[in-house]
């Protein structure tokens, strides 16, 4: 194993300050990239999807739970598998308390192609309480490029660590949706290496059209989209939220 070289405290401080300049530049570049992501156009979803979850059948609109945004994690769990993907499980393990997302009008849900009868015992084994739905009877995963039939994957199947499932190919991803009354719009999706660094509340919000809803974010006008104070002003201990 090759370890960092040993230096004096003064040498370390000088090296740290040099790196800090680049870190701040990366932060500013990330802020600009997030702003450009929020400026992306969106596509209206006019297709009906029927999912199965803990309360039975649900539509895509139901998954919002009345909130304005929805972040979906495409969890690799093919119908023929006996358990969910290990890497996807590690991703879900790091998801924080959903109250902080919900305080910003954003719901989070996991969707897999496996039947709910397979999802439920695995979810219990993992000790998760977050919403998880089966898309076994619909084309949701295929429509949002998280699942492919044999021969369909093409370049997407070469990107990373997706898993084969006999005649199908699965890959992990995140898709974001925005709701305007009864209308639903797809605003963003990313897959595989695009998930690096995701999992925290702010990193997930950065993928959405409304972002963190802070006054400093660009473009202007998104912070008050929910008719509430800016995002950081709504932060509470997770047991203090009314909803």
KALIN-V213894 format. One record per helix or strand of 3 or more residues. SS is the DSSP state (h for helix, s for strand). FROM is the first residue (numbers start at 1). TO is the last residue. Records with the same first field share a line. If there is no record, write none. Layout:
BEGIN
SS=FROM-TO + FROM-TO
END
This chain:
BEGIN
h=9-38 + 60-63 + 86-93 + 99-102 + 116-126 + 140-143 + 154-158 + 192-195 + 201-205 + 231-234
s=51-53 + 56-58 + 69-74 + 106-112 + 132-134 + 147-149 + 163-165 + 168-170 + 173-180 + 183-191
END
